[in-house]
Structure formats: C-alpha cells, structure tokens
Amino acid sequence: MPRNHHPKAVLSALAVALLISGCGGTAAPSATTTADATGFPVTVDNCGVTSTYRRPPQRAVSLNQHATEVMLSLGLEKSMVGTGYLDDKILPEYQAAYDSVKVLSKEYPSFEALLEAEPDFVYGGWTSTFDEKEGRGRAAFTKAGINTRLNAEECPTGPVDVTTMDEEIRTVARIFGVPERAEERLGKLHATLDKVESQLTGVTPVKLFVYDSGDKTAFTAGGKGIGNEMIRRAGGVNLFADLDKAFGDVSFEQVAQRAPEAIVIYDYGDQSVEDKKKFLLAHPALKDVPAIKNQRFAVLPLSSTVVGVRVPAAVESLARQLHPGRVQ
C-alpha cells in the first residue's frame, strides 16, 4: 500500500484540460434547484473545503469502502448514481442496497468518467480519492458544480476517536436531510461498544503492535487514527501510539525493543494473513518478542480500521481475540 494513503490510485493522469488549479470552495448549486428544501441550506466545512447544500444531493457517488458503507447504512442508495473501489466484500446487511447502485469502476474512475455519471456529490474515504495528479482534485469538482466530501479521519482537527465516527455519520446524514437515520444507526453502533466495555471491566490491557505491511520497515498504526482508539476499547495498548500520525514506518528493532505481547495484522491486498505471519515469525529481529514466541496474533480487515460503520464490530472482534474468556 502507499505510505501515505490507502489504497493506491493506479489510473493514468488525464489531459491537461482537466487539471484545475486553485483551492476548493463552495460548489455552485444545481441548475435544477428551484427552492431550498426543509432544513436547508446546509453548510459544511471539510478538510479546507466549504460546501453549501441547498437541497439533499440526488446523484451521489461514493468511493472507497467506508464512504460507501456510511451512505448505505443511512439508506441513501436511491440517492446514489455510482460507487467504486471496495477493499472487501460489502457488509451482508447492505448487499441488496449496494447491488442497486452502479459500480463505475473496480478502482478509481477517472474525472472524465465521474463527470459522465453527472453526480452532484462525490464522497471519498481516502485522500487518494481526490488525487490532483490524476485530475480528481476537489477544486476540479467545485469548478464543475459538484460538491465533495472526504472522510474526516484524513484531515483530523483533533483526536480521532469514536466521536469522529459519530460526527462523520451525522454530517453525511445532515447533508442528505436525514439526521434521524444517523441517530438510529449510532444507537445500534454504540450499543455494541457499550457491551464490549462492560465485558472488559477490570481486564489487564494487552500490549500490541499493529503490522500493516512492509519488509525493510514495519508500516504500523500510530496514535492519530481510529485504530489507536479501537485498540484501547478492545482491551489493548498500542505500543506505537506515540507515532504522531495515523500510519507510519518503524524499524523491526524498535518493535523488538517494545516487546509486544500480541500482534494485530491488518488484512488486505495481495499479501495474505498467513504470508504476513510467516514473515514475522521468521524475522530475526523479532525472535525474542513475546508475541512471536507465543505466536499470538489477531486479525482485522483494513476496511474495519478506519472511520466508518464497521468500527464497533471491529472493536468487538479484536476484544474477543485478545480476551476470549471475557467477550462473547
């Protein structure tokens, strides 16, 4: 995976005519807008871009797993004209809704292909969604009269935790004029978190190292992403919480020095979990690490470790793997 953002954008750059320079701003309302909808206009500041919605988007496109599942969890599939770039299978409870939405491309569609879908809103999960080098900068969408949103974990203004999840879901619901759906969804998500918290009362936290990828260095979860909060809520301690970013590189010698009791493997991409385990078990720098000696591993899919609707279930899964006698 790229060292800055999951996942990798692989499409070639577009013609120079499609590259729009400048900063993002408020996208123009659709020409078909005749009056403000109830509760509108809604103005949202997001990652340096201010967008004003005079009615709920009616032709939305979602890109990346967590953005798509946030929208589907809010029952917005009828307001969607396209989607793209999944990391995993869609959650079963959203499969039927997902199947009703056109898949624009396996990975990122080009800016030109996105324009052909005639969207009025594009919602991305990773910064790579709006890659300026690929002609998909947010300013280009703004100039085309299309509002955009980037998952808040990609540009945090403070700690990334469960509150960030709440705000992301609530903001998307507010943009689409369905705030009550956010509260219903969040009630269910927090019920799972509350159950895990009650089951883990008094447990001794397990010292963890997250292995995302890497052979010369280890790409791991730092203290600035939701993964750090998930580990804490699952009864663990992230040994690299002092890394001042969501993801970053550390040496395997540093991992050995911190002596994790368990290793959490993020599952995605071409390298299987079993291949990652074999690599770690055979690494000479890690031979004396307790997690390696005891072959104590936990696994989470990458799609569950970012701000979105999968977070509570992932916390429960990790807690069950770390504390099997406590979490049912």
N, C-alpha and C positions, 0 to 999 in steps of 0.2 A: 504494500500500500504506500501511497505517497507519505512523506514525513510530515506534511502539514495538514492534509485533509483526506478523510475517507470520502468516497473512493476515487480512483484515478479517472480523470477525464481523458478520453482517448480519441476524440474526433478531431479532425484537422481544422485549422483556422479557416474562417470564412473570408470572402472578398473584402477588400479594404472599405468598400462602400458600406458594409455592415458594421464596421467598427466605429462606435460612437464614443467620443471622449467626453470628459467632464464628470461632475459629481451627480449623484442621484438627487431627485427632488420629488415633488408631488406630481403624480401622474394625472393627466387630464381625464375627466370623467368621460364615459362612453357617450357617443353622439346620440344614442337612443334614450339616454336618461331624460325623462321629462319632469320628474319631481322627486324630491327626497323621500326615501322610504321611512317608515316609522323607526325612530331611534337613530336615524342618520341625519347628517353626515357623521362618520366616524373617522377620526384622525389618529394614525398610529406612527410612532417613531420606532424605527427598527434598523439597527446597525448603521446608523448615519443617514438613513433614507426616511423621509417623511411622506406618507401616503394618505390621501383623503378619499374615503369611500362614500359616495352619495347614495348608494344602494348596495345590497349584497352582490358580490361577484356572481355571475351566472354562467361563465365559461372559464372555469378554473383548470389549471394544470398543476399537478403535484409531481415533484421529482425527488427521489430517494425514499427509502422505506419509511423512515419515521415521519416524514411530512405526509406521505400518502396515508399512513395508518391513523394519524391525528385527524385528518379530514374524514376518513371513513368511519372512525369512531363517533364522529359528530353527525353522521347520517347525511353527508354532503355530496354523495355520489351523483345525485341528479343535477348538481351544480358544476360537475366536472366534465370537461371535454377531452381530457387526456392525462396520462401518467407515464412514468418511466423510471428505470434504474432501481430495481429491488436488489437487496443484499441477500435476502432469504425468501422463503415462501411466505406469502401473506398470511396473517393470523386467520385461523379457521372461521372465527366469528365474522370476519369481514370479507370472506372469499366471494360470496354471492354479489356483494356490493362492488367489489373490485372487478369482477368479471363483467360488470355492466359498463365499465369505463374503458375507452380505447387506450391501448398501450401504444404510445407514439414511437418508442424505440427501446431496445434492450438496455442501452446505457443512456447517455445524454443525447437528446435530439439537438440538431443544430439550431441556431437562432432562426434561420430561414424556415425550418420545419415547424418550429414553435409558432411562428407568425402564421403559417398555413392553417394551424388549428384555431386561429382567431380567438386567443384567450383574452380575458380581461384581468386575469390574476395568475401569477406564477409563484408557487411556494416551493422553496428548496430546503433540503435538510442539511447539506454540506456546502461550505463556501465554494467548492468546485462547481456547484450548480451555476453560479453566476461568474464564470471564468471570462474575464475580459479578453484574454489572449485567444479564446475560442469564439469571440464575438457575442458572448452572452452576458456582458456586464449589465448591471442593474440600470445604468444610465441609458443603455440602448433600449431597454423595455420602457423606461419612463418616457423617452422621446417618442416611442410608438404608442403611447397612451395606455400602457399596460402596467398595473400595479404589481409589486413583487413583495415577497416576504422571505426572510432567511431565518431558520431555526435559531432561537436566541442563544443557544449554547455556543454558537460560532462567534459571538461578539458579546460576551457577558459584561455587564456593568457592575457585577458584584459576585458573591459566591454562587456557584452553580449547584443547586440542590433541588429538593422536591418542590420548593416554591417556584423555581424556574419552570418545572414541568407544569405546575398549576397555571402560571401566567401564560405559558405558550398555548395551552389548550383553551384558556379563557379568551385570549386575544384572537385566536382564529375563529372561535365561536362568535365573538363580538363583530368581527369583520363580516361574517355571514348572517348576522342578525339573529343568532340562535343561542343567546347566553344561557338559557335554561338547560340546554343539552350539555353544556360544559359542566354545569353543577351536578347533573345526574351522573355523568361519566366520572367526574372527580370523586364523587361519593363512593363509587364502587372501587376506584383505584386506591383511595385512602383506607377503605375497609381492609384491603389486603395488607397494606403497610402496618395498620394498627394491629392486625392479628399477628404478624411476624414480630412486632415489637413486644407484644405481651408474651409470646412464646420464648423470646430470648432474654427475658428478665434475669439478670444475675450471671449470665454466661461470661466466661473469660474470652476476650476477643482473640482471634487467630491472626498472627502476623502474616501478611500476604504480599506477594509480588505478582503483578499482572504481566503476563507475557502476551503481547500482541503479535510481534514478528521480529525479524532481524537475526543475522548470524554473526556479524562482526561486533555489533552492539545490540542491546535489547531495547526495542521500542515498547514503552510501558505507559501505564496510566498515571498521570500526575495528579496534583491536588486541585486543578481548576476545572475539571469536568464532572459530570454527573456520576461517572464511575466511582469516584472517590466517596461520594455520599452513599452510593449503593453498597459499597464495601462496609462502610460504618454501620449502616442499617441492617446488614446481613450478619453482624457479629464478627467483623474483621477489622484489621488495621492496615491501611495501605502504607507499606514501608517507603514509598516514594511520593507521599503526599506533599513533601517539601519541594517537589518539582513544580515550578511556578507556571504551569501550562496544563492543558487537558491531556496531551500526549507528548512524550519526549523520549530521547535516547539516553540510556545509561550504560555503563560498562558491565560486563558479566562479573568482573571483580567487585564492583560496587554491590551487585546483587548478593554475592557470596558474603561480603562483609556484613550485610544487614540480616543474613541468615533467616530467610522466610520459612515459616512453618508449613505453608501451603502456597501453591502457585495456581493462579487463575488464568486459564488460557482463553483468549478471545477467538472464537471460531468464525472464520470467513475466508473467502478467496480460494486459491488453488492449493494451498498447503493444508492438509488435513490436521485434525487434532492429534491423531496418532503420530503423524510425522513430527509435529511440534514436540510432543512428549519424548519421542526417541532422540531428537536433537538435544533437548535439555538434559535428559538422563545421561547422555554421552559426553556432555560438555565438561572438559577437565577442570574448569574454574569452579564448577558447581558441585563437585563430587562430595564435598563435606557439608553441603547445605541440608538442613533437616528435611525440607520438603522433598528433596531429591532422594535422600537416604530412605525416607518412608514412602516414596512415590505417592505423595499426597497432592492430587490435582483436583481442581474444579474447572468447569467449563461454562462459558456463557457465549451465546451468539453475539457478534458485534452489534447487530441491529437492536439488541436489548440493552446496550450500554450507553445509549445516547438519549437526550431529552425527547420523550415521546410516551405513548401509552403503554409501552412494554416494561417500563421501569419497575412498577410494583411486583409484577410476576417474576421479573428477573431477580429482584431482592429476595423474594421467597425461595426461588430456585437455588440461589447462592447460599442462603441461610441453611437450607436443607442439606446442601453438600458439605457445609462447614460444621454444622451442628445437627447431624441426622437424628440424634435422640431427642431433640427439642422441637424441631419443626416438622409438622405432619402435613 
